[in-house]
Amino acid sequence: MNLLTNSAEDLQTIRKICSILDYSGALVPNATAEMVRKACEEAQRMKYAAVPVFPAYIPMVAEELKGTGIAPQVVVGFPSGGARTSVKVKEAEQGIADGAGEIDMVINIGFLVDGEYKKAEEDVRAVVDVAKSADVTVKVIIETGFLSDIDKIEAVEVICNAGADFVKTCTGFAEGKATVHDISLLHQRAKGRIKVKASGGVWTLEDAAAFIEAGAERVAGRYSITHQLEMLGIDRL
């Protein structure tokens, strides 16, 4: 799909993509306050869905996005997923107290690889319980690059059983990235019980469109998406 023609039909597709895009421009280890503010400003201009940041910046993002309808999104157990469940719960509680409307948590990847599905489910459910009491959406990152297809299928069951809202492919911090194969696999296994988020390797609007067609209902994107929009002459949606 080529979205560079800027036709009325393309513009409608672009609006849809932006409305479900989590704008992770400031979700980097060297994020500064200025980078966070810039991400919030660009999210408002392009009407993105959410701005994910590390926990320290959630109060700022909550203030910047107040009244916009764009969700401040906190990452939990990020990026490795190896923190103790109690630590993830504390991160979630603090993030919600600071104004987060969504949580993107990393599952304990080792539990999945080892087949310790009950432990993985308990890890996720503990965060979900905190989030649901505050009506906060939970997306669970499984880092697909480390998993076999069987692991991915089992991860969907774990996340469904734990009561989360989304299964998400990758953090963007490891070698793996979203693929059409993985999005289709997760979507087919989820069978509408949970939604799928494509993250890692979503560099262009065309990438995002392909993942949406495969079944993703959220996508992640960085500055390359905003740059492409600007190259199309779109400064604001």
N, C-alpha and C positions, 0 to 999 in steps of 0.2 A: 504494500500500500504506500502510495506517495502522497503526502499531505502538503506538498510544496506549491500546489496550484492555487491555494487560497480561495477556492470556490465556496459558494454558500454551503454546499454539502460538506466540504472539508471543514469549514468553520464550525458547523454543528458537531462534527466528530471531535474537533479540537476542544470545544467547550465541554463535551462529555469527559474526555480524557482528563482535562484540568480539574473537573469537579470531583474526580475520584483519585487524585494524585496527592500522595504524601510527600511534601517538599523537603528533602533531607539535605539541603545545601549547607546547613550549619551542623550537621551530624558528622563531625570530623574531629579527630583528637586535638587538633590545634585551634578549635573554634574559639573565637573571641566574641566579646559583646557586640562589636560592630558587625561581625558576620551574622550573628543571630538576628540583630535588628534588620539587616539587609534581607535575610531570608523571610522574615515576617512581612516586610514591605512588598517583596516580590510575590509572596503568597496572596497578599491582598489584591495586588494589581491583576494577577492572573486567576484569581478565584480558585486556588488550590484547596484541597480538602483539609489538610493538616500540616503542621510544622513539627517534626520530631527533633528533639534535642536531648542532650545529656541532662540528668536530673538537676544539676546546679543552675541551669538556665531556664527551668520551667517557670519560676516566678516572673521573670522578664517576659517570656513568651506569652504567658497568661495575660499580662498587662498590655502588651503590644496588640494582642488579638482580641481583646475584650470587645464584645458586641459585633464582631465580624462574621460569626458563624463558622470560622475556621478553628479547628481543634488544636489546642496545645497538646502535644503528644510526648510522653515521657518513655524513654527506653529503660528496661529493667533486666538485670542480669546480663547486661550488654558489654561486649559482644560475644563472650565465650559461653555463657549459660552455666558455667561451673560453680557459681556462688551457691552457698547453702540456701535452702528454701526460705529460711527465716530472714535471711538478708534480702532476698527478692521481695518478700512481703513488706519489709520495712521500706524498701525503695518505692514500692507501689503506694504504700500509705502516705509517705512523704510527698510523692509526686501528686497524688490526688489532693492532699492538703494545700499544695502550692498552686493548684489550679489546672492540673492535667485533665483533659477530657477523654483521652485515649491512652492505652498502654500497649507498647510493643515489647514483649518479653522474649527472652531466648530460653528455650527449653534446655534441660540438661541433655546435651547431645550424646554424651557417653552412656547415659541410661538407655537411650534408644538403640545405640549400636550394640550394647550388651544384652538387649532384649528385656531389660528391666522396666517393662511397660507400666507396671503398677506404681513404681517409684516416679517415673516420668509424669504420670497422671496426677499423682499427689502434689508434685512440684507445681504443675500448672494450676490445679484446682485451688491451691492455697492463695495464689495471686488473684484468680478469678473471684473467689469469695470476697476478697477485699474490694475488688473493682465493682462487682455487681451491687454491693450495698450502697455504692455511690453512683450507680447508673453509668459506669465508665466501660467503654469498649475494650476488649482484650484481643490482641493479635499475637499469635505464638510463632516465633521464628524457629525453624527446624534445621537450618543450614544444610540444604539439599546436597551441596557438593560433597559432604561427608557420608551420605546415606545411599544405600541401595534402593531400588524401587520397592522392595519388600519393606524396608525400614520406613520409607515415605508413606506407604499405605498404612502401616501400623501407627505411624505418627498421627495420621488423620483420625484414627479411632481413639487414640489417647486424648487428643485435643477435643474431639466431640464429647467424649465421656466426661472430660473435666469441665465442660460448659463454656469454653471460650467461644469467641465470635468468628475468628479467622485463623487459618493456617497461612503462614508467610514463608516464602522460599529461603531467603538469605539475609544476612546482616549487611552485606557489601564490604565486610572487613576480612573475609576469608576468600579462598580461591574460587569457590562456587558462585554461580550466578543463575538467575532465572532462565529457564528454557521453555519453549512451547510444549515440549514433551512433559516436563514436570508440572506445568500449570494444568495441562489437560488431564494428567494422571490424578492430581490432587482434586481437581474439580469433579471428575467422574467418581472418585471414591467418596467424596463428601456428600454427594447426592442431595445437595441443598441443606444439609444439616448445619454446615458452617460455610463461610465464604473463603475465597482464596485471594491472597495478595502476592503480586509479583514484585520482587525486590532483588537488586543486584543485576547490573547489566542493562538497565532500562535507560539507554542513553538518548533516545530520540522519540518523537511522537509516533513514528512508525513502529518502533519496538513496543511502545505502550499499547498501540492499537492491536498488534498481533497477540499480545498477552490477554487483552480483553476479549478478543475473539475466541481465544482458547479457554476462557472461563474465569479470568481474573475479574474481581469486582473492586479491587484497589490496586494501584501501582505506586512504586516509589520513583522519585526522580530528583536529579540534582540540577546544577546550573546549566548543563547542556540543554535541558528542556526549555528553560527560560530563554537561553540564547537563540535556540531555534525559533521560538515564538517571535522574538524580536527581529530575527532575520526575515521572517514572514511579514514584517511590518505591524505586528500585533504588540502594542505596548500595554494594553489593558483589555480585560474581558468583562 
